[in-house]
Amino acid sequence: MRVLVVGAGIIGAALADRLTRPASGAPVRVTVVEAEGPGAGTSGTSYAWINANDPADPAYHRFRTAAMSAWRDLAAGFGDPAWYRPSGNVTWAASDGAKERLADRVARLSGLGYPAGLITSDRLRELEPHVAAPPDALVAHYPGEAHLHGGPAARALVRRARDSGADLVAGRAVRLNTVGDRVTGVRLDDGRDLDADLTVCAAGRHSPALLATAGVALPLVDPSEPGSAAPCLVATTSAAHGVINGLVHAPGLSARPADTGGLVLEADDLDAGIDETASPARVRAVGGELLARARALIPALTAQVAEVRRCVRPLPVDGYPLAGFQRPGLYTAVTHSGITLAPHLAALIAEEIAGRPSGALTPYRPNRATPRP
């Protein structure tokens, strides 16, 4: 069976790797199509937090905790690589309302069996000695959470898939080829046609445009609309070795170590207006504000902003993954939480391709009639 995986972000890379594993149970010939290189898009620019930190939907929470376990297993198979960092996460709240919400979240997560607890300021200093939090803050610790260096991870997964027989083809898929209702492969931007028995669309934010060439719709938030929630800005700093050890979610700033030795910085409230029309001056201003907040959070920080990257996230309109067959010969795998879900989704999709669906993906079909609550 010839399987064509369009996109080598973390979802496509994990799927290609899984399909070429001896235990996948799917005797397939895998070809991966990628225009810019594995992990060069959203997967390599996002904050890349691996978590199941939202207790609102217990079923989806369990789905995400299974994905966290899948990451631990996958990383063990690579010999605990530097691109997977099971560092834990600390966060705190300062105002009365925020403290109440944080305490409620920790209690609900603990009730679901998720590693979550409130810690003292002394314990926070042990975990993150260079971070300044208000002395009266309510502090939470999630020791099972992790972060990923998305670019190196995607490259490692594709490299292992290639070592196991997969092909990597450079080029952007500009349309789906069809015969009647069946998708038979793709046409690349250089005019080449690639044929396949099954084409998997794992093209992230570019998926709606590709699928539309075969008249297939995908309910993603449009990143080009003014005020769209899909784009965000993520800054990296110059070298800042050892100033933080893991994920830190402070009011107004999220920070973690970067694979380059600096920091990765993001703040949700600064993403307003960061659509495709955002000017370079606006981008620079956000980078400056992120650095100012980082210096307030980490008084010893002397690093400068090295780069500010615009990250466009593939956001399903109801927030849940989109995974399943949409046409004969066509499977779609697109989700906002790709960093967290990738290895778990890959395992489930490989089972479906092999004709052994478990039912775990049934709630997340891309053609579901009504949004999940």
N, C-alpha and C positions, 0 to 999 in steps of 0.2 A: 504494500500500500504506500503510495507516494503522498506524503503530507508536506504541505507548504506553509510555513509559519511566517506571516508578514509582520515584521517588527521584532527587533532584538532589544527592546527595553526589558525590564525585569520579568514581566509576564512571559513574553516570547522566549527569552533566554531560558527561564526556568522550565518552560514546556519543552523546548528543544532538548534540553538536558535530560528531562524525565523520559521523553519518548525514546531516547537512545540508551537508557539504562537497561541492563539485562532483566531486571525485575519488573519492567513496565508492562510486560504481557502483550505488547502491541508490536508485532513484527512490521516495522515501517521503515521507509527511506525518507529521511527528514532533510528538507532544504529550508534555510532561513534567509529571508530577504531583509536587508537593512541598508538604508541610504547613507547614514553618517557614521556608523560604527556602533557596536553593542553598548547600550547604556548612555549614548550621547545625548539623548533627549531628556524628557521629564525625569526618568529614573536616575539620571546622573546629576540632576540639578535640585532635586527636592530635599526637604528636611529629613526624610527617610526614617521615620519613627515607627518601629515595630511594636504594636500594642493592641490590646483589647480593652481600652480604658473607658469605654462607654457602656454603662449597664442598662441603657434604656430598652434595648431589645435583647432579651436573654438568649434567644436562638441565634441571632447574629453574633452576640458576644461569644457563644460557644464555638461558632464557626471561626472566629478570629483567634480564640485561644488554641484551637487545633492548628491554625496556621503558625502560631508562635512555636508550638511544639515541632512542627515540620521544619522550621528554620533551624532549630537546635539540632535536629537529626541531620539535615543537609550540611550544616557547618561541620559537624563531627566527621562527615564523610570527606570533607576537604581538609581535615586536620586542624580544625579551629582556625580558620584564616583571619587575617587582619581586617578584612572587609566586613566581617560580622562582629559586632561589638555588643555583647550582653551586659551592658553597663549599668542597668537600672535607671530609674527616673525619679527626680525629686521635684516637687512643686509646692507652692505655698499660697496662702491667701492672707490679706491684711485687713480688709474691711469686714464688718460684722456679717453682712449679707454673703460675701464671698466665702467667709469661714464656714457659714452654715451650709452652703452648697458643696464645699469641698468635703466637709465631714459626712454629709449625706452620701456623696459619691463613694467615699472610702468604705462606708458601712454597707452600701449596696453591692459594691464589688467584692468585699469580703464575704458577704452572704452568698455570692455566686461561686465562692471558692477561689477567687482570684487573689494572688499575693498583693495585698494593699494594706497599709497601716499608717497611723499618725506617729510621728517621731518628734523628739525634743530638738531644741535648737543646738544642743551639744552634739547630738547624733548627726544633725545636718552638717556641722562643722567637721566632723570626722569624715563624712562622705565627700564634702566639697569645701575644703578649708579656705579657698580663696573667694568664695561667694558671700556677698553681703545681703542678708535678709533682715527685715525688721525684727527686733527682739520679741515682739508680741505676735509674730506671724504664726498661723496654724500651718504646720508643715506635714506633707504626705510623702510617702516613699513607696514606689512600685518596683521592687527588686527584680521582677521577672522580665521587665521590658528591655528593649535593645534598640540600637540604631544600626543602619547599614550604610556602607559606602557604595552607593548604587552603581556607579560606573565600573569600578573594579569587580563588583559582584557579577554584573551582567557579562562582563568580558570573561570572567572565570567560568561561568556556566556555559557560554557559547564555546569557549575553548575546549572544555571537556566533551561537549556534544560533538564537536568536530573530530576530536581524538577518537570518538566512538563511531565515526562514519557519517556524521551530518555534513552537509554542504552549506557554506555561507556565500550568498550572492549579493554583490554591492549594487544598489540601485533603489529608486523609489517606485513602489507599486502605484501606478496612476489609475488603473482600472481593473475591475474583475472581468475576466473572460467568461462567457456563458454559452451554453448550448441549450436552448429552450429555457427551462427553469433551473437547470443545473449549473453551478459554478465549476469551471474546469481549470482555473488557475488565474494568473494575473499577467498584465502587460506592464513592463517597466518603462521608466522615463527615457531609456535609450532605444525603445522599440522592441526589445526582446519579449517573447512570450514564454512564460514558465507554466507548464502543465502539471496538474496534480489531481489525485483522486479526492483529496480533502484540502481545502484552503482554510487556514485558521487566521482570522483577522485579530491580531494582537498589536494593532498600530496606535493604541492610545488615543490621544487627542485628534489624530489624523483619521481615525476609523470612520466617522460619519461621511467624510468626503469619499473615501474608498468604497464604502458600502453603497453609497448613493449611485455609483456607476452601474449597479445592478438593480437599482430600484428598491434597496433595502434601507429602512430607516433605523436609526439608533438614538434613543432618548438621552443625549448628552447635553449639558449646559453649553450654550454657544459662547466660546471665549471672545468672539469679536463684538458682542453686544456691549454697549457702554454700561459700566457697573457690574460686569460679569464677575462671578465669584471664582471662575476657573483660573485666571492668572494670579500669580503672586510673585513677590520679589524675595530672593534668598541671597544673602551676602556671605562671603567668606573673607576671613582676615588673613593677614600675614602670620608668620609663626607665632604661636602662643602656647608652646608646649607646657602641659601640666597645669594650666590655670583652671580647667574643669576636667572632671574625670568621666562624666557621663551626660545623660540628658538632664537639662535644667529648664523647667518651665516656670519662669518668674512672671508676675503680673507685668504685661507689656513687652515681654521678650522670651523667645525660646532659643536656647543655645545648646550646642553640642560640639565635641571635637570633630575636626575635618580630617580627611585622610592625608592632607598635605601638611598637617601639624598646626594649622590655624584653627579657627572656629567657624561653625556654620550658624548664621543668625537669621531669625525670621520673627515677624510680629504681625498678627492678623490685622490689627487696626491700621497698619500702614499700607495695606493692599488695596484700599479703596481707590478707584480710579486708575489702577494699573492694568489697563486694557491695551489693545494693540496701538492705540494712539498716544500712549504715555511718552513724553519727551525724554531725551537723554538727561536734561536738567532735573526732571522729576525723579528719574531713577537714581541719579547721584544724590539728590536730597534725601531720599529714603535710605540710601546706604550710609550717609552721614548720621542720620537719626538712629539707625540700628547700632552704629558704633558708639554713639553717645550713651545709649541705653546699656550697651555691653560694658562700658567703662564704669557706669554707675553700679551695675551688678557685680562687676569684678574690679575692685579698686586698683589692683596691681596690674591690670591689663595695659600694655604699651603698644600692642599691635595696631596696624592700620587696615583699612578696608583694601583687600586685594582685588575683589571682583564683586559685582552685583549682577545676578543672573535672573532673568525673567523666566519663571517656571509656569508652564500652562498645564494644569491638571485635568485629566479626563474625568469630569464630574457627571455621573449618572443623575438624572433629574430627581430621583427619589433616594439617592445616596447609596444604593446597594449595587453589588456586582452585576454585570451583564455577561452571562456565560451560557452558551448553548448553540445548537444547530438552528440556523435561520433559513437556509435553503438546502436542497440536496447539494452536497459537495462544499458547504460553507458552514464554518463554526466561528462564533465570535467570542472573544474573551477580553473584556475591557472593564476596568474598575478604577475608582479613585484610590482605593487602598491597596494598590498593587505591591508596594514595598512590603506590607504586612502579609498579604494573601498569596504571593506568588508561588511558593513551593506547594502549598496546600491545593490551590487551584490547579496547578500543573498535574498533581497526582490524580485529582478527580477527573480532569479532562482526559488524561491518558486512559483512564478506565473507561470513559465513555467512548473514546475512539476505538478501544479494543472490544466494544460491545458489552461492557459490564458496568452500566451506570448504577451508582449506589443510591441515588435519590437525593444526595446531599445538595446538589445544585438545582433541584427542582424549583425552589423559591426564587431563584435568581435568573430565570430565563430572560433573554433580551426582548422577547415578544410578549412578556406578561401583560395581561389586559389592563390591570389596574396597579398603581403604585403600591408598594408595601407600606404599612402604617409606620 
